[in-house]
Amino acid sequence: GLRSGKLGEQCEAVVRFPRLFQKYPFPILINSAFLKLADVFRVGNNFLRLCVLKVTQQSEKHLEKILNVDEFVKRVFSVIHSNDPVARAITLRMLGSMASIIPERKNAHHSIRQSLDSHDNVEVEAAIFAAANFSAQSKDFAAGICNKISEMIQGLATPVDLKLKLIPILQHMHHDASLASSSRQLLQQLVTSYPSTKMVIVTLHTFTLLAASSLVDIPKQIQLLLQYLKNDPRKAVKRLAIQDLKLLANKTPHTWSRENIQALCESALHTPYDSLKLGMLSVLSTLSGTIAIKQYFSSAPGTAATTARSFDLVKLAQECCYHNNRGIAAHGARILTNISASCQEKDLLPLEQDAVFGLEALLVLCSQDDSVGAQATLKITLTCMVKLVKCRPHLSQSVVESLLTQLQSAQDAARILMCHCLAAIAMQLPVLADGMLGDLMDLYKLIGRSATDKKQELLVSLATVIFVSSQKALSSEIKTVIKQQLENASNGWTAYRIARQASRMGNHDMARELYQSLLTQVASEHFYFWLNSLKEFSHAEQCLTGLQEDNYSSALSCIAEALKSYHKGIASLTAASTPLNPLSFQCGFVKLRIDLLQAFSQLICTCNSLKTSPPPAIATTIAMTSGNDLQRCGRISNQARMKHSMEEFRNLATRYGDLYQSSFDADSATLRNVELQQQSCLLISHAIEALILDPESVSFQEYSSNGTAHVESEYERRMMSVFNHVLEEVESLNRKYAPVSYLASNTCLCNAVIALLKVPLSFQRYFFQKLQSTSIKLALSPSPRNPAEPIAVQNNQQLALKVEGVVQHGSKPGLFRKIQSVCLNVSSVLQSKSGQEYKIPIDNMTNEMEQRVEPHNDYFSTQFLLNFVILGTHNITVESSVIDSNGIVWKTGPKTTIFVKSLEDPYSQQVRLQQQQGQPPSQQQQQRTAYSRF
């Protein structure tokens, strides 16, 4: 390793440090590792120093975990006094890479200023790199170096290529208004004094970055860039102006005035170059999806009478929709789509048809082409189609018909994308009628016997569209076609993906058959148990499809059959879990489903028992005279069972809420599914309360607005319609026939249960696939060597518990939601007492503390002071939860436990022993111990 005498082995040891930091990213290791690297940097040759520099740059987010910063900097900084300019240059780059932890080190500032005057080019370039990094971090350094940079840029002795490297440093001069203003003046002078192409490009880009950081001069910068775009004849300068305008359109669209957009439209209309037109349209399409588009149409002065088509932006978009360049046409169609989606004014409505025609033309053009560019354009087109249909549902039929027509003749790559689009539209709106299934099935048969990746992907995509379009039930003919095609042209993975889609869409019969066929094709027993559990769950849900209203005995037998399969499935699912993949969400979801079915079964039984032993005729009178409304149910056992049933449904709703809170990485559709299960539990508990237990005080207000939210899937649509129907029934019974007869209330409750169970359960994406992965790793100090061994603390002292944590991400961090802060909860419980019993205030018996910390570079640390006045063993639990950017708390865990043994302090022990022996403590001892505590 590092102690080896061979240079190669030393280098190999150095370059392996970043992987070590990823594996154990806590300060105790990182601090000692960086100190060792600093030693290697101090005594090694330039190649070793270069390796250490690369490691430091790769591990930039771990630098703040260095505890001995002074010692680390001292060892690195000693090389700055070397006679070798290359060693000095590497040191300067090393200091620049560490700028985030040493922004105000004056010796580093001084060395950078000195090295800028060096005669060695390598050292000067390194000094420029370090100056840029320190300027970004330190206000003092930026203010001090600004004049020096200005002199060098304006100095005649400075070569042009060096000036081009110095100018970008000015983008960091945004720490205060005066510094930003002076930098802007200097850049303004440079733009006019040095009109060469390279100089103008670098200066303008620095100008833009400075404006974007300082925020005050963005409107001026937009005007300046538009001026260069219009007046400068050089294509390179125009391209840079477009690139910077795109940057400002993404960052601050609200600063764009109507005049700015108008000027950009005019430039786009008059330019003869397609490449420039494409760039300008790209900026306009970005702006069209923001608030800027509303400002453009609303703030037109004195143009109230003009129609939408007379606006230059609309003219430009309509002209470009049918352009022979695919990219330009796509941006034109996107602008029209965004205008149609965001502006609801009547005079803009005709643009809908323009947008549809433009998108259909692009669809025809791109679906025949297999190239990468055509596929990218097709993706934009299809995204626009989904957006347009979502905002304008009346256009869905024509869009879907054009997609289905084009699907027959398109290339395979385009077909896959078009199927995704069809599925996305059909999930939002039930537009795929049964008549369209014939075309899809014909295409499914035509795919052929090829086993290429594209064909496999197309099989899955087409099957998804078929499942979405026939969510009520699949006919036997469709099942046969799908299975035949899978036998002919697919591998096991394709069949599994299709089965997974069937489970998501509620086609459990098809899913069960596919899972059954795959059981013998897997390589490990964990996979076997996983597939077996999915088969059992599909079979269980299939049992529930035969439910019929008013037939309660068959309902009970169906639920019993489903529960039997669910219990087999949960046993298989538990066997499929591994320490690396514990399947906690899946197990939690299925256990809740089992308990929910049992609760439904119990409720139907309770209602049936009320029919066999109805309450007496005078039950209502007894209830009114006794003041106990439960007497209306008749027997005491019936009352208790109804109350118990209501509490059970409320308890299930709470458990669904806990499952929701623990699923930080789940996609929104999965979370909505859990929420719907929770709402169904609350609905039944509310119905029991409204019809039987407490009809007078119940309120319908809080439940009435559920149906107004935007529905994302067929499953949600059907569940919401059941919710609304049940609520209407309960409310009408409650109003019309108060007090409600036991027979009507029982019938209403049983029908509500059957209506909920008749909607096929949807197993959403997170049940099968985790797209985002987030976990927290905690480290506590002090920590015992042996986990079962307690930490000893004297009872007159406080324990300082330091909690450090690292947030670990998967391949797609922050895909659905990001961590804003981490909430740490520390609690202690007395496990066993030792010594005499004393009367101690209740506050001293437990510790309950909570702190919120914001992770920086995925690391956080905080401290807690804990009291252990009572002698004995205490159990400390540290639990972490996560707060996302919307302020929602997610109980992600983990939970860590340590033991503390509270011991009596020596002086108190001595005093107690003397008191037991009847000897008063001496005066001298009393005085000595009074000060010994400090």
C-alpha positions, 0 to 999 in steps of 0.5 A: 500500500502507501508504505510500499517502496514501489511507486506503482503500488503507492499509486494503486493504493492512492487511487483506491481511496474514493471507493473506500470513502463510498463504502464507509463515509464517516469522518473517523475514517475520512479524516485519517485517510486524508491526513495520510494522503496529505503526507504522501502529497508532502513527501511524494513525487509529482505523479503521486501528488497528481494522484492525490489531487485527483482523489481529492477532486473525486471526493469533494463531498467528503472534504467537510468531514475532515476533522483536523483541517489545520493539520491537513492544510499544513502538510499540503501547503508546505509544498508551495515553497518548492522550487519546482513550478509543477509541484507548486502548480499541483499544490495550487490546484489542490488548494483550489479543490479544497476551497470549500473547507478553507475559504478564508485562509489568508496564506492560500489567498496570498499564494494564489495572488503571487502565482498569478504573476509567475513566469511559468504558464503551468503555474499561472493556469493552476493559479487561475483555477484556484482563484476561480474556486476561491472566488466562488467560496469567499467574498473577501478573496473575490473583492481582493482579486477583482482589481488584480484580474481586471488589471491583468485582462486590460494589461497589454503584456497579458497574452490573449489566450491567458485573458480568455482564461481569466475572464470566466473568473468574473462570473463568481463576483456576485457576493454583493451588488457593488462587486457585481456592478463593477464586474459588469462594467468591466465585461461591458468594456471588454465586449466593446474593446475586443470584438474578436469572436473568441473574446466576445463569446467568452465575455458574453457567456461570463456576462450571462452566468454573472447575471444569473447568479446576481439576479438583478441584471437579468432583464438587461442581459436578455436585451443584450443577448437579443441585440447580439442575436439580431445585429451580430453577423457571426454565426458562432456569436448568434449560437452562443446568444441562443444558448445563453437565452435558453439558460435564462429561459430555464432559470428565470422565465418570469423575467421575460417581458412581452417585448423580449419574446416578440423580438425573439419571434421576429429574429426566428421569422427572418433568419434564413438558417435552419440551425439558428431557427431551431435554437430560437424555437427551442428557447420559445418552446421552453418559455411556452411551458412557463408563466412567460406565455401568459404574460405574452398573451395578456399584456399586449397593449391596445391589442384587445381586438386581435385574434390569436392567429395574428400574434407573431409567436402563433404565426411562427409556430404554425409556419414551423409545424410543417417544416422539412426539419424534424426538430423545428417542426417538433418545437413548433408543435410543442409551442402550439400544444403549450399555448392550447394547454395553458391559455384558456381564452376563447380566441385561442381555442382554434389553435387546438386543431392546429396543434393536433394537425401538426402533431399528426403530421409529425407522427406520420413522418417520424414513425416510418424512420428508425434513426435516433433523431426521428425517435427523439422527435417522436418522443416529443410529439407523443409527450405533447399528445398526452399533454394535449389530451389531458387538458382537452379531453374532447380531442382524445378520440381523434388523437387515439384514432390517428395513433391506431392507424399509424401503428399498423405501418410504423417501425418497431421502435416507433410502435413501442413509443406509440403503445406507451402513449396510447396506454398513458392516454387510456389510463387517464380517459376510457377512450379505447373502445372494444371496437379498437381491440380488433386492430390491436389483436391483429397487430399482436398476431403480426409481430412475428416469430422474431426474438429480437429485443425490439420485438420483445419490448413491443410484445410487452407494450402492446399487451399493456395497451390491450390490458388497459383497453379491456380492464373489465375482463379479458375474453378467452380469445384475447388470452389465447392469442397472447399466450400463443404469441408468448410461447412462439416468440418470447423469453421468460422475462417478457412473459414475466413483464406482461404478467406484471402489467396484467397484475397492475391492470387488475387482469388477475386471471391472465396474470395467474396463468402466466406466473404458473407457466414461469414457476419452473423457469427460474434459477433460484428458490427465492425467485420461485417463491416470489413467482409462487406468491404472485400466482397465489395473490392473483388467484385470491383476487380472481376468487373475488371477481365472482361476487354478486350483490345481495348474495351474502353467503356466496360472498363469504365463501369467495372471501374465505377462498381468497384468504386461503390463497392469500395465506399460502401466498404470504408464506411464499413471499416470506420465503422469497425475502432475503437480507439484501431484499427484505420485501418489507413493503410487499409483506406489509401491503399483503398482510393489510389486504388479508386483515381487510378481507377478514374484517369485511368477512366479519362485518358480513357475518355480524350483519347476518347475525343481526338478521337472525336475531333482530332487535326488539320492536321497542329497541328504538324507544329503549335507546332514546330513554336510556340515552345509549344509542347502541341499544338500537342494535338489540343484544349486547353482543351485537352492539359490541361486535358492531363497535368492534368492527368499526374500530377494526376498520379505523385501525386498518386505516391507521396501519395503511397510513403507516405503510404510506409513511414508510414508503418514501421511495414509492411512485405516486401511483403506488402511494395513491393505491395505498391511499385508496385502500385507506379511504375504503377502510374509513368509508366502511367505518363511517358507514357503520357509525352513520347507519347503526352506532351514531346516526345523529352526530355523524357529518358527511361534509369531510367525505363529500369532496373525494370525487373532485380530484383528478383521476389518474387510472381506471382502478382509481376511477372505479374505486372513486365511483364506488365511494361516491355511490356508497356515500350517497346511499348512506346519506339518503338512508340517513336522511329519509328513514331516520332512524334507519331500520336494521334491515336497510342498514345491514343491506347497505353495509353488505352491498358496500363491502361487495361493491368495494371487493368487486373492483379488481385490486391493482398491484402497482409498480412499487410492488414489483420494482423500485425505481428510487432507492434511499437509505440512511446509515447511522453511527452513534458515539460513544458506542460500545465494542460489543453491542450487548455491552452497556456504556457506563455513565455516572448519574450526576453527569450527562451523556453527550450522544453524537449521532452521525448519518449518511444518506445513501442513494440508488442509481436515480436519486431524487426521482420521485421526492428529495430529502430536505431534512432528517428528523432524529428522535432520541428516547430512553427507557429504564430497563432495570433499576439497581440500588435503593428506591428514591422519589425522583421527579418524573422528568428525570426518569425518561429522555425524549428529544427531537432534532431536525438536521439538513444533510449536506453532501448526504452527511449530517451530524448532531448531538444530544445531552441525556440525563440518567439520574436513576441508577440502572440500565437504560435503553436508548433508541435513536430513530430517524425519519425523513422530511421531503421538500414539501414538508411531508414526514416519512418514517423511513428508519433506521432505528438504532439501540444502545444500552447505558448503565447509570452508576452512582458517583463515588462521593454520593456512594461514600456519603451513603455508606457513612450514613448507613454506618452512622458516621457523619461525613467530615468537613474537609471531605464535604469541602473537597467534593463540593469543588470536585464536580467542576 
